[in-house]
């Protein structure tokens, strides 16, 4: 590669001085960070592990499934342990010197082991999500179709992995998983959100589910729905208070139609239906239909405009 003709040396010191201004914005802090590219590859590996054959890989019988599972578990174990190690090593919650890495390797290994032990339970919930998508969408031709192609099923599958890691206290990695899914599906679920069984996210584009949201069983959510925070509480010094409940709770069998916005630490009672474009900031009792007043439709005749004469071609 041809060397730059600019005097590069004179730009280095002024640039490095910018690293001293904002504390954690100097995020490298001389310790490596997890790789977003690796997390995206891990997300694909998890999708194949949880639904063997989804990627088109040939799975002929139980023996071949066993081999596929063995291979993917080995690959995920190696990759995920490395990324979790990097996350804990970078955050350094035990305040260890740079050369002391073993505690963080052990934390990464233990976390992956617990995740693998939880996979049968998590996979059962993921299969229920895929079935809920099939039962909730008359356009679906099979559960297989929802697993292969529905963004809501993918978003929930990756969320259930991210949520496990979030509850395990892993830094960075849960949010990286959720953002990898957000990029692919258009569905933004914070890894801290608590989601029950058989959630159906239809279409999904633009759905936002905040960190402290709680969603019950057999809930349906359509595109553009926001489960957000109404305001962000601050302490006496004006610093955001983190970890408080600030997002909605949807009880069992709630349906939220497209572009509805539900804000704050409120509860939507079971069996309630929230209509499209509703703006909700207060508790809603169970068995309630909430809908915006139907707007008045105005019809006017369009005046006909004479068509302009066709342009004459020039002689040139």
C-alpha positions, 0 to 999 in steps of 0.5 A: 500500500502506498504511504500517505503523503500527509505528515501523519506524526503531527496528528497523533498526539492531539488525537491521543489527548482526546482519550483523556476526557470522558473516562469510559469512552476510552473504552479499549483501556488497553484491554481487548473487547468482545467482537461484534462479528463473532457474536453475529456468527454465534447467533447463527450457530445458536439458530442452527443448534436450536433448530437443526437443518434450518440453514439447509444442512442435511440431517438424515437421522438421529445419529446425524442430528447427534453429530450436528449437535455435538459439533455445534456445542463444541464450536459455540463453547469455544467461541462463546467462552472466548467472548465472555472472557473478553467481556469480563476481562475488559470490565474487570469487576474483580479488579485484577491486574492485567496478567491475572486472567484465570478468574475470568476464564473460569467465569466464562466457562461456568457461564457457558456450562450453565447455559448449556444445562438450560438449553433444553428448557430454553429450546422448549420455549423457543418451539412454543414461540414458533408454534404461536407464530403459526397459530397466530398467522393465517398466512403461515403454512407450517411451523417450519416456515415460521422457524426458517423465515419469521423475524419474530421467531428469530428475535425471540430465540436470540433474546432467550439466549441473551436474557439468560446471559444477562441474568447470569451477569455477563457484561456486554455480550447480552446487549451485543446479541440483542443488537445483532438480532435487531440489525437482522429483524428490525425488532429491538428487545433489550436482553433484560426484558422478561418474556413469558411463553408463546409470544407472537410478534407479527411482522415485527418491524419497529417493535421496541421492548424495554429493559424492565418490560414484563410480558406474560404468556400467549401475548400477541404484539404487532409491528411498530409497538413500543413498550417504553419508559415514560421518564427516567428518574434521577437522583439528587445530583441529576444522575439517572437511577438505573435498575428501577422498573420503568417499563410496562407489564403485559399480563397473559393473553394481551394483544397489542396492535400496530404502532401502539405506544405503552409507556411507564411502569403500568400494567395492562390486564389479562385478555386486554386488546390495545388497538392500533396507534393507541397511546397508553400511560395508565393501568388498563384493567383486565378484559378491556378493549382500548382503541382510538376514536375513529378519525373522520374521513373526508372525501373530496372530488379532485378537479380535473386538470387538462393534460399539457400538450406533448413536447415538440421535438427539436430539429437538432 
